[in-house]
Amino acid sequence: MDPVLVEVRASARLSAFRDCADLLECPATGEPLIAVEDGWISRSGRRHYPIEDGISRLFAPVDPAMSEGDVTEMMRAFDEEASLSNYDDLDTRESLTTKSRNGLFAAALEEQLPDGAIVLEAGCGTGQLTNFLGMSWKRRVFGGDVCVNSLHLANGFRERFRIANAAFLQMNLFPATVS
């Protein structure tokens, strides 16, 4: 691959994280994550988390030895199989903004967030709230979910409409067992 293209992609990937990367931790050990060309590594270098299709893959089973019985793993597997609510084919930045501002929760949240806020939407699904809030230059918004299929829809909308202040992470909420 052309080195200039690699640099442009790495720069674009990190743009949403530009002053927030130090907030990310290794889901298995809690170590800070360091940006590398193809994703993130733990400070010790023992763990690598790729960025695939613009989505940081920070998912780690709560207990890797028992991933089949792990609640988070079961939820992830269920979500990957479930049907997804999708953006309408006609959705645009403007239609998403209108729908969001007509909803009480999104409108109230947008109004209450202070300038410079860094937001994590846990369980963002297809990322409509993350994308809506990320349209403002006044804040940085991260949407996290275990379901990568939902995140593909979310990130596709983000990329299509160049929403610079939103980014998506495949992650779980429960701390993993340190190994």
Contact map, one row per residue, 1 for C-alpha under 8 A:
11101100000000000000000000000000000000000000000000000000000000000000000000000000000000000000000000000000000000000000000000000000000000000000000000000000000000000000000000000000000
11111100000000000000000000000000000000000000000000000000000000000000000000000000000000000000000000000000000000000000000000000000000000000000000000000000000000000000000000000000000
11111110000000000000000000000000000000000000000000000000000000000000000000000000000000000000000000000000000000000000000000000000000000000000000000000000000000000000000000000000000
01111111000000000000000000000000000000000000000000000000000000000000000000000000000000000000000000000000000000000000000000000000000000000000000000000000000000000000000000000000000
11111111100000000000000000000000000000000000000000000000000000000000000000000000000000000000000000000000000000000000000000000000000000000000000000000000000000000000000000000000000
11111111110000000000000000000000000010000000000000000000000000000000000000000000000000000000000000000000000000000000000000000000000000000000000000000000000000000000000000000000000
00111111111000000000000000000000000000000000000000000000000000000000000000000000000000000000000000000000000000000000000000000000000000000000000000000000000000000000000000000000000
00011111111100000000000000000000000000000000000000000000000000000000000000000000000000000000000000000000000000000000000000000000000000000000000000000000000000000000000000000000000
00001111111110000000000000000000000000000000000000000000000000000000000000000000000000000000000000000000000000000000000000000000000000000000000000000000000000000000000000000000000
00000111111111000000000000000000000011000000000000000000000000000000000000000000000000000000000000000000000000000000000000000000000000000000000000000000000000000000000000000000000
00000011111111100000000000000000000000000000000000000000000000000000000000000000000000000000000000000000000000000000000000000000000000000000000000000000000000000000000000000000000
00000001111111110000000000000000000000000000000000000000000000000000000000000000000000000000000000000000000000000000000000000000000000000000000000000000000000000000000000000000000
00000000111111111000000000000000000000000000000000000100000000000000000000000000000000000000000000000000000000000000000000000000000000000000000000000000000000000000000000000000000
00000000011111111100000000000000001000000000000000000000000000000000000000000000000000000000000000000000000000000000000000000000000000000000000000000000000000000000000000000000000
00000000001111111100000000000000000000000000000000000000000000000000000000000000000000000000000000000000000000000000000000000000000000000000000000000000000000000001000000000000000
00000000000111111101000000000000000000000000000000000000000000000000000000000000000000000000000000000000000000000000000000000000000000000001000000000000000000000001111000000000000
00000000000011111111100000000000000000000000000000000000000000000000000000000000000000000000000000000000000000000000000000000000000000000000000000000000000000000000001000000000000
00000000000001111111100000000000000000000000000000000000000000000000000000000000000000000000000000000000000000000000000000000000000000000000000000000000000000000000000000000000000
00000000000000001111110000000000000000000000000000000000000000000000000000000000000000000000000000000000000000000000000000000000000000000000000000000000000000000000000000000000000
00000000000000011111111100000000000000000000000000000000000000000000000000000000000000000000000000000000000000000000000000000000000000000000000000000000000000000000000000000000000
00000000000000001111111100000000111000000000000000000000000000000000000000000000000000000000000000000000000000000000000000000000000000000000000000000000000000000000000000000000000
00000000000000000011111110000001110000000000000000000000000000000000000000000000000000000000000000000000000000000000000000000000000000000000000000000000000000000000000000000000000
00000000000000000001111110000001000000000000000000000000000000000000000000000000000000000000000000000000000000000000000000000000000000000000000000000000000000000000000000000000000
00000000000000000001111111000001100000000000000000000000000000000000000000000000000000000000000000000000000000000000000000000000000000000000000000000000000000000000000000000000000
00000000000000000000011111101111100000000100000000000000000000000000000000000000000000000000000000000000000000000000000000000000000000000000000000000000000000000000000000000000000
00000000000000000000000111111111100000001100001000000000010000000000000000000000000000000000000000000000000000000000000000000000000000000000000000000000000000000000000000000000000
00000000000000000000000011111100000000000000000000000000011100000000000000000000000000000000000000000000000000000000000000000000000000000000000000000000000000000000000000000011000
00000000000000000000000001111100000000000000000000000000000100000000000000000000000000000000000000000000000000000000000000000000000000000000000000000000000000000000000000000011111
00000000000000000000000011111110000000000000000000000000000000000000000000000000000000000000000000000000000000000000000000000000000000000000000000000000000000000000000000000001111
00000000000000000000000011111111000000000000000000000000000000000000000000000000000000000000000000000000000000000000000000000000000000000000000000000000000000000000000000000000000
00000000000000000000000011001111100000000111000000000000000000000000000000000000000000000000000000000000000000000000000000000000000000000000000000000000000000000000000000000000000
00000000000000000000011111000111110000000110000000000000000000000000000000000000000000000000000000000000000000000000000000000000000000000000000000000000000000000000000000000000000
00000000000000000000110111000011111000011110000000000000000000000000000000000000000000000000000000000000000000000000000000000000000000000000000000000000000000000000000000000000000
00000000000000000000110000000001111100011110000000000000000000000000000000000000000000000000000000000000000000000000000000000000000000000000000000000000000000000000000000000000000
00000000000001000000100000000000111110111000000000000000000000000000000000000000000000000000000000000000000000000000000000000000000000000000000000000000000000000000000000000000000
00000000000000000000000000000000011111111000000000000000000000000000000000000000000000000000000000000000000000000000000000000000000000000000000000000000000000000000000000000000000
00000100010000000000000000000000001111100000000000000000000000000000000000000000000000000000000000000000000000000000000000000000000000000000000000000000000000000000000000000000000
00000000010000000000000000000000000111110000000001100000000000000000000000000000000000000000000000000000000000000000000000000000000000000000000000000000000000000000000000000000000
00000000000000000000000000000000001111111000000111100001000000000000000000000000000000000000000000000000000000000000000000000000000000000000000000000000000000000000000000000000000
00000000000000000000000000000000111101111100000111100000000000000000000000000000000000000000000000000000000000000000000000000000000000000000000000000000000000000000000000000000000
00000000000000000000000001000000111100111111111110000000000000000000000000000000000000000000000000000000000000000000000000000000000000000000000000000000000000000000000000000000000
00000000000000000000000011000011110000011111111100000000000000000000000000000000000000000000000000000000000000000000000000000000000000000000000000000000000000000000000000000000000
00000000000000000000000000000011110000001111110000000000000000000000000000000000000000000000000000000000000000000000000000000000000000000000000000000000000000000000000000000000000
00000000000000000000000000000010000000001111111000000000000000000000000000000000000000000000000000000000000000000000000000000000000000000000000000000000000000000000000000000000000
00000000000000000000000000000000000000001111111100000000000000000000000000000000000000000000000000000000000000000000000000000000000000000000000000000000000000000000000000000000000
00000000000000000000000000000000000000001111111100000000000000000000000000000000000000000000000000000000000000000000000000000000000000000000000000000000000000000000000000000000000
00000000000000000000000001000000000000001101111110000000000000000000000000000000000000000000000000000000000000000000000000000000000000000000000000000000000000000000000000000000000
00000000000000000000000000000000000000111100111111000000000000000000000000000000000000000000000000000000000000000000000000000000000000000000000000000000000000000000000000000000000
00000000000000000000000000000000000000111000001111100001110000000000000000000000000000000000000000000000000000000000000000000000000000000000000000000000000000000000000000000000000
00000000000000000000000000000000000001110000000111110001110000000000000000000000000000000000000000000000000000000000000000000000000000000000000000000000000000000000000000000000000
00000000000000000000000000000000000001110000000011111111100000000000000000000000000000000000000000000000000000000000000000000000000000000000000000000000000000000000000000000000000
00000000000000000000000000000000000000000000000001111111100000000000000000000000000000000000000000000000000000000000000000000000000000000000000000000000000000000000000000000000000
00000000000000000000000000000000000000000000000000111110000000000000000000000000000000000000000000000000000000000000000000000000000000000000000000000001000000000000000000000000000
00000000000010000000000000000000000000000000000000111111000000000000000000000000000000000000000000000000000000000000000000000000000000000000000000000000001000000000000100000000000
00000000000000000000000000000000000000000000000000111111100000000000000000000000000000000000000000000000000000000000000000000000000000000000000000000011001000000000001111000000000
00000000000000000000000000000000000000100000000011110111110000000000000000000000000000000000000000000000000000000000000000000000000000000000000000000000000000000000000111000000000
00000000000000000000000000000000000000000000000011110011111000000000000000000000000000000000000000000000000000000000000000000000000000000000000000000000000000000000000011100000000
00000000000000000000000001100000000000000000000011000001111100000000000000000000000000000000000000000000000000000000000000000000000000000000000000000000000000000000000011110000000
00000000000000000000000000100000000000000000000000000000111110000000000000000000000000000000000000000000000000000000000000000000000000000000000001000000000000000000000001110000000
00000000000000000000000000110000000000000000000000000000011111010000000000000000000000000000000000000000000000000000000000000000000000000000000000000000000000000000000000110001000
00000000000000000000000000000000000000000000000000000000001111110010010110000000000000000000000000000000000000000000000000000000000000000000000000000000000000000000000000010001000
00000000000000000000000000000000000000000000000000000000000111110010010110000000000000000000000000000000000000000000000000000000000000000000000000000000000000000000000000000111100
00000000000000000000000000000000000000000000000000000000000011111110010000000000000000000000000000000000000000000000000000000000000000000000000000000000000000000000000000000001100
00000000000000000000000000000000000000000000000000000000000111111110000000000000000000000000000000000000000000000000000000000000000000000000000000000000000000000000000000000000100
00000000000000000000000000000000000000000000000000000000000000111110000000000000000000000000000000000000000000000000000000000000000000000000000000000000000000000000000000000000000
00000000000000000000000000000000000000000000000000000000000000111111110000000000000000000000000000000000000000000000000000000000000000000000000000000000000000000000000000000000000
00000000000000000000000000000000000000000000000000000000000011111111110010000000000000000000000000000000000000000000000000000000000000000000000000000000000000000000000000000000000
00000000000000000000000000000000000000000000000000000000000000000111110011000000000000000000000000000000000000000000000000000000000000000000000000000000000000000000000000000000000
00000000000000000000000000000000000000000000000000000000000000000111111011000000000000000000000000000000000000000000000000000000000000000000000000000000000000000000000000000000000
00000000000000000000000000000000000000000000000000000000000011100111111111000000000000000000000000000000000000000000000000000000000000000000000000000000000000000000000000000000000
00000000000000000000000000000000000000000000000000000000000000000000111111100000000000000000000000000000000000000000000000000000000000000000000000000000000000000000000000000000000
00000000000000000000000000000000000000000000000000000000000011000000011111110000000000000000000000000000000000000000000000000000000000000000000001000000000000000000000000010100000
00000000000000000000000000000000000000000000000000000000000011000011111111111000000000000000000000000000000000000000000000000000000000000000000000000000000000000000000000000000000
00000000000000000000000000000000000000000000000000000000000000000001111111111100000000000000000000000000000000000000000000000000000000000000000000000000000000000000000000000000000
00000000000000000000000000000000000000000000000000000000000000000000001111111110000000000000000000000000000000000000000000000000000000000000000001000000000000000000000000000000000
00000000000000000000000000000000000000000000000000000000000000000000000111111111000000000000000000000000000000000000000000000000000000000000000001100000000000000000000000000000000
00000000000000000000000000000000000000000000000000000000000000000000000011111111100000000000000000000000000000000000000000000000000000000000000000100000000000000000000000000000000
00000000000000000000000000000000000000000000000000000000000000000000000001111111110000000000000000000000000000000000000000000000000000000000000000000000000000000000000000000000000
00000000000000000000000000000000000000000000000000000000000000000000000000111111111000000000000000000000000000000000000000000000000000000000000001100000000000000000000000000000000
00000000000000000000000000000000000000000000000000000000000000000000000000011111110000000000000000000000000000000000000000000000000000000000000000111000000000000000000000000000000
00000000000000000000000000000000000000000000000000000000000000000000000000001111111000000000000000000000000000000000000000000000000000000000000000000000000000000000000000000000000
00000000000000000000000000000000000000000000000000000000000000000000000000000111111100000000000000000000000000000000000000000000000000000000000000000000000000000000000000000000000
00000000000000000000000000000000000000000000000000000000000000000000000000000010111110000000000000000000000000000000000000000000000000000000000000000000000000000000000000000000000
00000000000000000000000000000000000000000000000000000000000000000000000000000000011111000000000000000000000000000000000000000100000000000000000000000100000000000000000000000000000
00000000000000000000000000000000000000000000000000000000000000000000000000000000001111100000000000000000000000000000000000000100000000000000000000000000000000000000000000000000000
00000000000000000000000000000000000000000000000000000000000000000000000000000000000111110000000000000000000000000000000000000100000000000000000000000000100000000000000000000000000
00000000000000000000000000000000000000000000000000000000000000000000000000000000000011111110000000000000000000000000000000000000000000000000000000000000100000000000000000000000000
00000000000000000000000000000000000000000000000000000000000000000000000000000000000001111110000000000000000000000000000000000000000000000000000000000000000000000000000000000000000
00000000000000000000000000000000000000000000000000000000000000000000000000000000000000111110000000000000000000000000000000000000000000000000000000000000000000000000000000000000000
00000000000000000000000000000000000000000000000000000000000000000000000000000000000000111111000000000000000000000000000000000000000000000000000000000000000000000000000000000000000
00000000000000000000000000000000000000000000000000000000000000000000000000000000000000111111111100000000000000000000000000000000000000000000000000000000000000000000000000000000000
00000000000000000000000000000000000000000000000000000000000000000000000000000000000000000111111100000000000000000000000000000000000000000000000000000000000000001000000000000000000
00000000000000000000000000000000000000000000000000000000000000000000000000000000000000000011111110000000000000000000000000000000000100000000000000000000000000001000000000000000000
00000000000000000000000000000000000000000000000000000000000000000000000000000000000000000011111111000000000000000000000000000000000000000000000000000000000000000000000000000000000
00000000000000000000000000000000000000000000000000000000000000000000000000000000000000000011111111100000000000000000000000000000000000000000000000000000000000000000000000000000000
00000000000000000000000000000000000000000000000000000000000000000000000000000000000000000011111111110000000000000000000000000001000100000000000000000000000000000000000000000000000
00000000000000000000000000000000000000000000000000000000000000000000000000000000000000000000111111111000000000000000000000000000000100000000000000000000000000000000000000000000000
00000000000000000000000000000000000000000000000000000000000000000000000000000000000000000000011111111100000000000000000000000000000000000000000000000000000000000000000000000000000
00000000000000000000000000000000000000000000000000000000000000000000000000000000000000000000001111111110000000000000000000000000000000000000000000000000000000000000000000000000000
00000000000000000000000000000000000000000000000000000000000000000000000000000000000000000000000111111110011000000000000000000000100100000000000000000000000000000000000000000000000
00000000000000000000000000000000000000000000000000000000000000000000000000000000000000000000000011111111011000000000000000000000000000000000000000000000000000000000000000000000000
00000000000000000000000000000000000000000000000000000000000000000000000000000000000000000000000001111111001000000000000000000000000000000000000000000000000000000000000000000000000
00000000000000000000000000000000000000000000000000000000000000000000000000000000000000000000000000111111111000000000000000000000000000000000000000000000000000000000000000000000000
00000000000000000000000000000000000000000000000000000000000000000000000000000000000000000000000000001111111100000000000000000000000000000000000000000000000000000000000000000000000
00000000000000000000000000000000000000000000000000000000000000000000000000000000000000000000000000000011111110000000000000000000000000000000000000000000000000000000000000000000000
00000000000000000000000000000000000000000000000000000000000000000000000000000000000000000000000000011011111111000000000000000000100000000000000000000000000000000000000000000000000
00000000000000000000000000000000000000000000000000000000000000000000000000000000000000000000000000011111111111100000000000000000000000000000000000000000000000000000000000000000000
00000000000000000000000000000000000000000000000000000000000000000000000000000000000000000000000000000001111111110000000000000000000000000000000000000000000000000000000000000000000
00000000000000000000000000000000000000000000000000000000000000000000000000000000000000000000000000000000111111111000000000000000000000000000000000000000000000000000000000000000000
00000000000000000000000000000000000000000000000000000000000000000000000000000000000000000000000000000000011111111000000000000000000010000000000000000000000000000000000000000000000
00000000000000000000000000000000000000000000000000000000000000000000000000000000000000000000000000000000001111111000000000000000000000000000000000000000000000000000000000000000000
00000000000000000000000000000000000000000000000000000000000000000000000000000000000000000000000000000000000111111100000000000000000000000000000000000000000000000000000000000000000
00000000000000000000000000000000000000000000000000000000000000000000000000000000000000000000000000000000000011111110100000000000000000000000000000000000000000000000000000000000000
00000000000000000000000000000000000000000000000000000000000000000000000000000000000000000000000000000000000000011111100000000000000000000010000000000000000000000000000000000000000
00000000000000000000000000000000000000000000000000000000000000000000000000000000000000000000000000000000000000001111100000000000000000000110000000000000000000000000000000000000000
00000000000000000000000000000000000000000000000000000000000000000000000000000000000000000000000000000000000000000111110000000000000000000111000000000000000000000000000000000000000
00000000000000000000000000000000000000000000000000000000000000000000000000000000000000000000000000000000000000001111111000000000000000000111000000000000000000000000000000000000000
00000000000000000000000000000000000000000000000000000000000000000000000000000000000000000000000000000000000000000001111100000000000000000011110000000000000000000000000000000000000
00000000000000000000000000000000000000000000000000000000000000000000000000000000000000000000000000000000000000000000111110000000000000000011110000000000000000000000000000000000000
00000000000000000000000000000000000000000000000000000000000000000000000000000000000000000000000000000000000000000000011111000000000000000000111100000000000000000000000000000000000
00000000000000000000000000000000000000000000000000000000000000000000000000000000000000000000000000000000000000000000001111110000110000000000111100000000000000000000000000000000000
00000000000000000000000000000000000000000000000000000000000000000000000000000000000000000000000000000000000000000000000111110000000000000000001110000000000000000000000000001000000
00000000000000000000000000000000000000000000000000000000000000000000000000000000000000000000000000000000000000000000000011111000000000000000001111000000000000000000000000000000000
00000000000000000000000000000000000000000000000000000000000000000000000000000000000000000000000000000000000000000000000011111111110000000000001110000000000000000000000000000000000
00000000000000000000000000000000000000000000000000000000000000000000000000000000000000000000000000000000000000000000000000111111000000000000000110100110010000000000000000000000000
00000000000000000000000000000000000000000000000000000000000000000000000000000000000111000000000000000000000000000000000000011111000000000000000000000111110000000000000000000000000
00000000000000000000000000000000000000000000000000000000000000000000000000000000000000000000000000000000000000000000000000011111111000000000001000000110111000000000000000000000000
00000000000000000000000000000000000000000000000000000000000000000000000000000000000000000000000100000000000000000000000000011111111100000000000000000000010000000000000000000000000
00000000000000000000000000000000000000000000000000000000000000000000000000000000000000000000000000010000010000000000000010010011111110000000000000000000000000000000000000000000000
00000000000000000000000000000000000000000000000000000000000000000000000000000000000000000000000000000000000000000000000010010011111111000000111000000000000000000000010000000000000
00000000000000000000000000000000000000000000000000000000000000000000000000000000000000000000000000000000000000000000000000000011111111100000100000000000010011000010010000000000000
00000000000000000000000000000000000000000000000000000000000000000000000000000000000000000000100110010000000000000000000000000001111111110000000000000000000000000000000000000000000
00000000000000000000000000000000000000000000000000000000000000000000000000000000000000000000000000000000000001000000000000000000111111110010100000000000000000000000010000000000000
00000000000000000000000000000000000000000000000000000000000000000000000000000000000000000000000000000000000000000000000000000000011111111011100000000000000000000011110000000000000
00000000000000000000000000000000000000000000000000000000000000000000000000000000000000000000000000000000000000000000000000000000001111111000000000000000000000000011110000000000000
00000000000000000000000000000000000000000000000000000000000000000000000000000000000000000000000000000000000000000000000000000000000111111110000000000000000000000000100000000000000
00000000000000000000000000000000000000000000000000000000000000000000000000000000000000000000000000000000000000000000000000000000000001111111000000000000000000000000100000000000000
00000000000000000000000000000000000000000000000000000000000000000000000000000000000000000000000000000000000000000011100000000000000000011111000000000000000000000000000000000000000
00000000000000000000000000000000000000000000000000000000000000000000000000000000000000000000000000000000000000000111111000000000000011011111100000000000000000000000100000000000000
00000000000000010000000000000000000000000000000000000000000000000000000000000000000000000000000000000000000000000001111000000000000001001111110000000000000000000000110000000000000
00000000000000000000000000000000000000000000000000000000000000000000000000000000000000000000000000000000000000000000011110000000011011000011111000000000000000000000111000000000000
00000000000000000000000000000000000000000000000000000000000000000000000000000000000000000000000000000000000000000000011110000000010000000001111100000000000000000000011110000000000
00000000000000000000000000000000000000000000000000000000000000000000000000000000000000000000000000000000000000000000000111110010010000000000111110000000000000000000011110000000000
00000000000000000000000000000000000000000000000000000000000000000000000000000000000000000000000000000000000000000000000111111000000000000000011111000000000000000000000111110000000
00000000000000000000000000000000000000000000000000000000000000000000000000000000000000000000000000000000000000000000000001111000000000000000001111110110000000000000000011110000000
00000000000000000000000000000000000000000000000000000000001000000000000100110010000000000000000000000000000000000000000000100000000000000000000111110000000000000000000001110000000
00000000000000000000000000000000000000000000000000000000000000000000000000011011000000000000000000000000000000000000000000001000000000000000000011111110000000000000000001000000000
00000000000000000000000000000000000000000000000000000000000000000000000000000001000000000000000000000000000000000000000000000000000000000000000011111111000000000000000001000000000
00000000000000000000000000000000000000000000000000000000000000000000000000000001000000000000000000000000000000000000000000000000000000000000000000111111100000000000000000000000000
00000000000000000000000000000000000000000000000000000000000000000000000000000000000100000000000000000000000000000000000000001110000000000000000010111111110000000000000000000000000
00000000000000000000000000000000000000000000000000000010000000000000000000000000000000000000000000000000000000000000000000001110000000000000000010111111111000000000000111000000000
00000000000000000000000000000000000000000000000000001010000000000000000000000000000000000000000000000000000000000000000000000100000000000000000000011111111100000000000000000000000
00000000000000000000000000000000000000000000000000000000000000000000000000000000000001100000000000000000000000000000000000000110000000000000000000001111111110000000000000000000000
00000000000000000000000000000000000000000000000000000000000000000000000000000000000000000000000000000000000000000000000000001111001000000000000000000111111111000000000100000000000
00000000000000000000000000000000000000000000000000000110000000000000000000000000000000000000000000000000000000000000000000000010000000000000000000000011111111100000001100000000000
00000000000000000000000000000000000000000000000000000000000000000000000000000000000000000000000000000000000000000000000000000000000000000000000000000001111111110000000000000000000
00000000000000000000000000000000000000000000000000000000000000000000000000000000000000000000000000000000000000000000000000000000001000000000000000000000111111111000000000000000000
00000000000000000000000000000000000000000000000000000000000000000000000000000000000000000000000000000000000000000000000000000000001000000000000000000000011111111111010000000000000
00000000000000000000000000000000000000000000000000000000000000000000000000000000000000000000000000000000000000000000000000000000000000000000000000000000001111111110000000000000000
00000000000000000000000000000000000000000000000000000000000000000000000000000000000000000000000000000000000000000000000000000000000000000000000000000000000111111100000000000000000
00000000000000000000000000000000000000000000000000000000000000000000000000000000000000000001100000000000000000000000000000000000000000000000000000000000000011111110000000000000000
00000000000000000000000000000000000000000000000000000000000000000000000000000000000000000000000000000000000000000000000000000000000000000000000000000000000001111111000000000000000
00000000000000000000000000000000000000000000000000000000000000000000000000000000000000000000000000000000000000000000000000000000001001100000000000000000000001101111110000000000000
00000000000000110000000000000000000000000000000000000000000000000000000000000000000000000000000000000000000000000000000000000000000001100000000000000000000001000111111000000000000
00000000000000010000000000000000000000000000000000000000000000000000000000000000000000000000000000000000000000000000000000000000000001111011100000000000000000000011111000000000000
00000000000000010000000000000000000000000000000000000000000000000000000000000000000000000000000000000000000000000000000000000000011011100001111000000000000001000011111100000000000
00000000000000011000000000000000000000000000000000000010000000000000000000000000000000000000000000000000000000000000000000000000000000000000111000000000001000000001111110000000000
00000000000000000000000000000000000000000000000000000111000000000000000000000000000000000000000000000000000000000000000000000000000000000000011100000010011000000000011111000000000
00000000000000000000000000000000000000000000000000000011110000000000000000000000000000000000000000000000000000000000000000000000000000000000011110000010000000000000001111100000000
00000000000000000000000000000000000000000000000000000011111000000000000000000000000000000000000000000000000000000000000000000000000000000000000111110010000000000000000111110000000
00000000000000000000000000000000000000000000000000000000111100000000000000000000000000000000000000000000000000000000000000000000000000000000000111000000000000000000000011111000000
00000000000000000000000000000000000000000000000000000000011110000000000100000000000000000000000000000000000000000000000000000000000000000000000111000000000000000000000001111110000
00000000000000000000000000000000000000000000000000000000000000000000000000000000000000000000000000000000000000000000000001000000000000000000000000000000000000000000000000111110000
00000000000000000000000000000000000000000000000000000000000001000000000100000000000000000000000000000000000000000000000000000000000000000000000000000000000000000000000000011111000
00000000000000000000000000110000000000000000000000000000000001000000000000000000000000000000000000000000000000000000000000000000000000000000000000000000000000000000000000011111100
00000000000000000000000000111000000000000000000000000000000111100000000000000000000000000000000000000000000000000000000000000000000000000000000000000000000000000000000000000111110
00000000000000000000000000011000000000000000000000000000000001110000000000000000000000000000000000000000000000000000000000000000000000000000000000000000000000000000000000000011111
00000000000000000000000000011000000000000000000000000000000000000000000000000000000000000000000000000000000000000000000000000000000000000000000000000000000000000000000000000001111
00000000000000000000000000011000000000000000000000000000000000000000000000000000000000000000000000000000000000000000000000000000000000000000000000000000000000000000000000000000111
